[in-house]
Amino acid sequence: MKSDKLPSFKAIHGAVVGTALSVAASVVLTATLALPVAAFAAPATAHPAKTKTVRATKSAKKAEPVAAKVARKSGAGVRTVAAKSEDAKPVAKRKRVAYTMNGRHHSVVRRVAFEPRQPTVGQAFGLHETPDALMLRSSVAYVVDQNTLEPLFDKNSRAVVPIASISKLMTAMVVLDSKAPLDESVEVTDEDRDYEKNTGSRLSVGSVLSREDMLHIALMASENRAAAALSRYYPGGRPAFIAAMNAKAKQLGMTDTHFENSTGLTSLNVSSARDLVKMVNAAYQYPMIRRFSTDRSYDVFTGKRTLAYNSTNALIRNPSWEIGLQKTGFINEAGECLVMQTTLHGRSTIMVLLDSTGKYSRFADASRLRTWLDNGGDQPHITSADAGGAGT
């Protein structure tokens, strides 16, 4: 009896196992065929998940070349959408990082996000689209005769834009107007750090300089912590100093100008080229500002060490230029900026260049303007909205 039942049990068991294997194979085959084409066209950097069966893995590998061909033939539309997506998002680039551990040199590759620099205010408002005969890289350019204030060259002179460290000319005037002792010690503290742009400084916290030395490196080398410390030591503190800056601007008739801090490390310090001519002309009346801003180099002792500073203006070291006052500036929103009082063929002029693209472009633009004036460009050259209206 038992021997009769045994074959039947074996037959049933074999049938069940065979059915189970058939169902499993069908499920694997269905899942493989249901995968989207894009899954097979994934980049080589993607790591496919491991399957439990060797048979399914082999099927996926065989299907991949066919799916890739289908993806390539799917039309330019897919490629166009992918390209637009890459433009819209930061592109992940590979960066090789080397390090040493336990005496052995290791090298790894990691992905880093690349973000393009944000456009300047001038670029955002299309000021760079304004044509000019000299093909200047500055979106704002204004040159006037210092004695008569007659415009000699005008490009977007009414545009109100960030002015970065050009602000330090107003900082210097307010410091000197306060009549505070120039030999008084001024110490850099944490309050003088740049918490908005997170820029660094060679003037470490705890450095102590005289007010005169702080003013010197703020004008010549555009030292931001020096300018910040000067505003904090003003009678009434920093808020009173900023109020004095704006009051001085109003006194000079600078109606397009507003200041939020003494360093210029904010896009809220704004002005127009026409207003900056007024500020440069006023600052030129201070002999100390003229001398400090045009020095090539200067050493200071901070109480800890001696620091050697150099001028931020490359034209100062060029003997062909006769510069009586200058100031440079840069933040991302403002671009490269430069203001100068300079004498050209015995004629005192004030030159303002704002929102220039490229590290040395402002100096090249100044040279182009000087060459143009040397060649007889003494007729007002207006290439802006100012020619036909109130401008921007």
C-alpha positions in Angstrom: 0.0 0.0 0.0 2.8 2.3 1.0 4.7 1.4 -2.2 1.7 2.3 -4.3 1.3 5.8 -2.7 5.0 6.7 -2.9 5.1 7.2 -6.7 2.0 9.3 -6.6 3.6 11.6 -3.9 6.7 11.8 -6.0 4.7 12.7 -9.0 2.8 15.4 -7.1 5.9 16.8 -5.6 7.6 17.0 -9.0 4.6 18.7 -10.6 4.5 21.3 -7.8 8.2 22.1 -8.1 8.0 22.3 -11.8 5.0 24.7 -11.6 6.9 26.9 -9.1 9.9 27.1 -11.3 7.8 28.0 -14.3 6.0 30.8 -12.3 9.3 32.2 -11.0 10.8 32.2 -14.5 7.7 34.0 -15.9 7.9 36.6 -13.2 11.5 37.3 -13.8 11.0 37.5 -17.6 8.0 39.8 -17.2 9.9 42.2 -14.9 12.8 42.3 -17.3 10.7 43.2 -20.2 8.7 45.8 -18.2 11.8 47.8 -17.4 11.9 51.2 -19.1 14.3 51.8 -21.9 16.0 54.6 -19.9 17.0 52.0 -17.2 19.2 50.2 -19.7 20.6 53.5 -21.0 21.9 54.6 -17.6 25.4 56.0 -17.4 28.3 53.8 -16.6 28.7 55.5 -13.2 25.4 54.1 -12.0 25.6 50.8 -10.1 22.8 48.4 -11.1 21.2 46.4 -8.2 22.3 42.8 -7.9 19.6 40.3 -8.8 19.0 37.0 -6.9 19.2 34.9 -10.0 22.1 34.6 -12.4 19.7 34.1 -15.3 18.0 37.5 -14.8 21.3 39.3 -14.6 22.5 37.8 -17.9 19.2 38.7 -19.5 19.5 42.4 -18.4 23.1 42.5 -19.8 22.0 41.1 -23.1 19.1 43.5 -23.3 21.2 46.6 -22.5 22.8 47.1 -26.0 19.5 46.8 -27.7 17.9 49.3 -25.3 20.8 51.7 -25.8 20.2 51.6 -29.5 16.5 52.4 -29.0 17.5 55.3 -26.8 19.8 56.7 -29.4 17.1 56.5 -32.0 14.4 58.0 -29.8 15.0 61.5 -31.4 16.6 64.8 -30.6 13.8 65.8 -28.2 15.1 63.7 -25.4 18.6 65.0 -25.9 17.3 68.6 -25.9 15.4 68.2 -22.7 18.4 66.6 -21.0 20.6 69.5 -22.2 18.2 72.0 -20.8 18.1 70.2 -17.5 21.9 70.3 -17.3 21.8 74.1 -17.9 19.2 74.7 -15.3 21.0 72.8 -12.5 24.6 73.0 -11.3 26.8 70.6 -13.1 28.5 68.0 -10.9 32.1 67.8 -11.7 34.7 65.3 -10.5 37.5 66.5 -8.3 40.5 64.4 -7.4 41.5 64.7 -3.8 44.9 63.3 -2.5 45.7 62.6 1.1 48.3 60.7 3.2 47.4 58.2 5.9 49.7 55.9 7.7 52.6 57.0 5.5 50.8 55.9 2.3 49.5 58.2 -0.4 45.9 57.8 -1.3 43.9 59.4 -4.1 40.1 59.5 -4.4 37.7 61.1 -6.8 34.6 62.9 -5.5 31.8 64.9 -7.2 31.6 68.6 -6.4 28.8 71.0 -7.5 29.9 73.8 -9.7 27.8 77.0 -9.5 28.5 79.8 -11.9 29.0 83.3 -10.4 25.8 85.3 -10.1 25.4 88.2 -12.5 26.2 91.7 -11.4 23.4 94.2 -10.9 24.6 95.9 -14.2 24.4 92.6 -16.0 21.0 91.8 -14.6 19.6 95.1 -15.8 21.3 94.9 -19.2 23.7 97.8 -18.8 26.4 95.8 -20.5 24.3 95.8 -23.7 24.9 99.5 -24.0 27.2 100.0 -27.0 30.2 102.4 -27.0 32.8 103.3 -29.5 35.7 102.2 -27.2 34.2 98.7 -26.5 34.7 99.2 -22.8 34.3 96.2 -20.5 32.7 98.5 -17.9 29.0 98.9 -18.1 29.3 102.4 -16.4 31.9 104.9 -17.5 32.0 108.6 -16.8 34.9 111.1 -17.3 34.6 114.8 -16.5 36.9 117.8 -16.5 37.5 118.3 -12.7 37.6 122.1 -12.9 34.5 122.7 -15.1 32.7 119.3 -14.4 32.1 119.1 -18.2 31.4 115.5 -19.2 34.0 114.1 -21.6 32.7 110.6 -21.8 29.4 109.3 -20.6 28.1 105.7 -20.5 25.2 105.0 -18.2 26.3 107.7 -15.7 22.9 107.8 -14.1 22.6 104.1 -13.4 22.4 103.4 -9.6 24.6 100.3 -8.9 26.6 98.8 -6.0 29.9 100.5 -5.5 31.8 98.1 -3.2 34.9 99.5 -1.6 34.6 102.8 -3.4 32.6 103.5 -0.2 35.9 103.8 1.7 36.4 107.3 0.3 33.3 108.4 2.3 34.6 106.3 5.3 37.8 108.3 5.2 36.1 111.7 5.0 33.9 110.9 8.0 36.8 109.7 10.0 38.8 112.9 9.3 35.8 115.1 9.8 35.4 113.7 13.3 38.7 115.2 14.4 39.4 112.1 16.4 43.1 111.7 17.4 45.0 109.9 14.6 47.5 108.4 17.0 44.8 106.8 19.1 45.0 102.9 19.2 42.2 101.0 17.4 41.9 97.3 18.1 40.3 94.7 15.7 37.6 92.6 17.3 35.1 89.9 16.3 32.7 92.7 15.5 34.9 93.7 12.6 34.7 90.4 10.8 32.8 90.2 7.6 29.7 88.1 8.4 27.9 88.9 5.1 30.4 87.9 2.4 32.6 85.9 4.8 35.8 87.4 3.3 39.1 87.0 5.1 41.6 89.5 6.2 45.3 89.6 7.0 44.4 91.9 10.0 43.6 89.2 12.6 41.4 89.8 15.6 43.4 91.4 18.4 45.6 93.5 16.0 46.1 97.0 17.3 47.0 99.9 15.0 46.8 103.7 15.2 43.7 105.3 13.7 46.1 106.8 11.1 47.5 103.4 10.1 44.0 101.9 9.9 43.0 104.7 7.6 46.1 104.3 5.5 45.6 100.6 4.7 41.9 101.0 4.3 42.5 103.5 1.5 45.6 102.0 -0.2 45.0 98.3 0.2 41.2 98.3 0.8 41.7 96.5 4.1 38.1 95.8 5.2 38.6 95.1 8.9 40.5 98.4 9.2 37.5 100.3 7.8 35.1 98.3 10.0 37.1 99.1 13.1 37.3 102.8 12.3 33.5 102.9 12.1 33.1 101.1 15.5 35.5 103.6 17.2 33.4 106.6 16.0 31.6 108.6 18.7 28.2 106.9 19.0 29.5 103.7 17.5 28.8 102.2 14.1 25.2 103.3 13.7 26.3 106.9 14.2 29.1 106.4 11.7 26.8 105.1 9.0 24.4 108.0 9.7 27.3 110.4 9.3 28.2 108.8 5.9 24.7 109.3 4.6 24.5 112.8 6.0 27.8 113.7 4.2 26.4 112.3 1.0 23.3 114.4 1.3 25.5 117.5 2.0 27.5 116.8 -1.2 24.2 116.6 -3.2 24.6 112.8 -3.8 20.9 112.1 -4.3 21.5 108.6 -5.8 23.7 107.4 -3.0 23.0 105.3 0.1 25.4 103.6 2.6 24.8 100.6 4.8 28.3 100.0 6.1 31.9 101.5 6.1 33.6 98.7 4.1 31.4 98.3 1.0 31.0 94.6 1.5 27.3 94.8 0.8 25.2 95.4 -2.3 23.2 98.0 -0.4 26.0 100.6 -0.7 24.9 102.1 -4.0 25.5 105.2 -6.1 25.7 106.5 -9.6 28.8 107.6 -11.5 27.6 111.2 -11.4 27.4 111.1 -7.6 30.8 109.5 -7.4 32.3 112.4 -9.3 31.1 114.6 -6.4 32.5 112.3 -3.8 35.9 112.0 -5.5 36.1 115.8 -5.9 35.2 116.2 -2.2 37.8 113.6 -1.1 40.4 115.2 -3.2 40.3 118.2 -0.9 41.8 116.1 1.9 45.6 115.9 1.5 45.8 112.8 3.7 43.3 110.9 1.5 45.3 111.9 -1.6 48.5 110.7 -0.1 47.3 107.4 1.5 45.2 106.3 -1.5 48.1 106.8 -3.9 50.9 105.1 -1.9 52.4 102.0 -3.5 53.1 100.1 -0.3 53.0 100.5 3.4 54.1 98.3 6.4 52.2 98.2 9.7 53.0 96.5 13.0 49.9 94.9 14.6 51.4 94.3 18.0 52.0 90.7 16.9 53.8 91.0 13.6 54.6 93.3 10.7 52.4 93.2 7.7 53.4 94.6 4.3 50.5 96.0 2.2 50.5 97.0 -1.4 48.1 99.2 -3.5 45.2 97.5 -5.1 45.5 99.8 -8.2 48.0 98.5 -10.8 48.1 101.9 -12.4 49.8 103.4 -9.3 53.0 101.6 -10.2 52.8 102.8 -13.8 55.0 106.0 -14.2 53.1 107.2 -17.3 50.0 107.8 -15.1 49.7 111.0 -12.9 47.2 110.0 -10.3 46.2 112.3 -7.5 43.6 110.1 -5.8 42.2 106.6 -6.5 40.1 103.8 -5.0 39.3 100.4 -6.3 36.4 98.1 -5.3 34.9 94.7 -6.0 32.1 92.4 -4.8 30.2 90.0 -7.1 27.1 92.3 -7.3 29.2 95.4 -8.2 31.8 93.9 -10.5 35.3 95.5 -10.8 35.2 99.2 -9.9 37.7 102.1 -10.1 37.5 105.9 -9.5 40.5 108.2 -10.0 41.5 111.8 -10.1 44.2 112.0 -12.8 45.9 114.6 -14.9 46.0 114.1 -18.7 48.0 116.5 -20.7 47.8 119.1 -18.0 44.0 118.7 -17.7 42.6 117.5 -14.3 40.0 114.9 -14.8 37.9 112.5 -12.7 37.3 109.1 -14.0 34.6 106.6 -12.8 34.5 103.0 -14.0 31.9 100.6 -12.5 30.7 97.1 -13.1 33.7 96.0 -15.2 34.0 92.3 -16.2 37.5 90.8 -15.7 40.1 91.3 -13.0 42.2 93.8 -15.0 39.5 95.2 -17.3 38.9 98.4 -15.3 42.6 99.3 -15.7 42.5 98.5 -19.4 39.3 100.6 -19.8 41.1 103.5 -18.1 43.9 103.2 -20.6 41.5 103.1 -23.5 39.8 106.3 -22.2 43.1 108.1 -21.8 44.2 107.1 -25.3 40.9 108.3 -26.7 41.3 111.7 -24.9 44.9 111.9 -26.1 43.7 111.5 -29.7 41.4 114.5 -29.4 38.3 112.9 -28.0 37.3 116.1 -26.3 33.7 116.2 -27.5 31.2 114.8 -25.1 30.7 111.1 -26.0 27.3 109.9 -24.7 26.3 106.3 -25.1 23.6 105.7 -22.6 19.9 106.4 -21.8 21.1 109.8 -20.6 21.1 111.0 -24.2 17.4 110.7 -24.5 15.8 110.8 -21.0 16.3 110.4 -17.3 18.2 107.2 -17.7 18.1 104.4 -15.1 
